């Protein structure tokens, strides 16, 4: 699995995460590859909930 510049990633809220109520799971080609750092999830999760966004394109690695 190779993630590079302009890769298309999907993200989704992980409501069942016991460690972070705002957890955001990152996926690449339908495979889970990690989570957004907890220090950013509160603000990003609010945006996801309000705008129902689920996709992201990586421009820099």
N, C-alpha and C positions, 0 to 999 in steps of 0.2 A: 504494500500500500504506500503510494507516494503522494504526499501533499506538497504542492509547490505554489508558486505565485499564480494567482487567479483560480485556485482550486475552489470549488463550490462546496460549502459546508452547510449543514443543517443544524439548528439548535432547537432545543425544546426544554420547557420547564420540567423538572423532576420533582413532582409534588410528594413523592413517597420517600425522598431523601431524609434520613433521620438526623443528619448532621447540619443541614442547611435548609431552612424552610423556603429559601429563594433559589435553590440549586438549579443550575442550567447545564444540561448535558449537551456536549458537542458530538456530532456524528459526521462521518465521511463515508460516502457510498453505503449508507444504511448501517454502518458499524460504529458503535460507541468508541470514541477516542479520548474522552476526558471530560472535565468539567471546567467551567469558568471559575476563576479564583473567587473565593468567598468575599473578598474585599470589594468586588464589583457587582455581585449578583443582585443586591437589593435594588439598585437603580435600573439595571438592565431588565430584571424580571418585571418591574413595573411597566416598562416600555413594551415588553412582550405581551403582557396582559392587556394593556390598553390598545395596542395596535395589531395584536395577533400576528406578529411577524415571526417567521421561522427559518429564514434563510440568510446566508451571509457569504460573501465572496472574499477570499483572502487576497490581499494585494501585496503584502510584504511578509516575508518569513525571516 
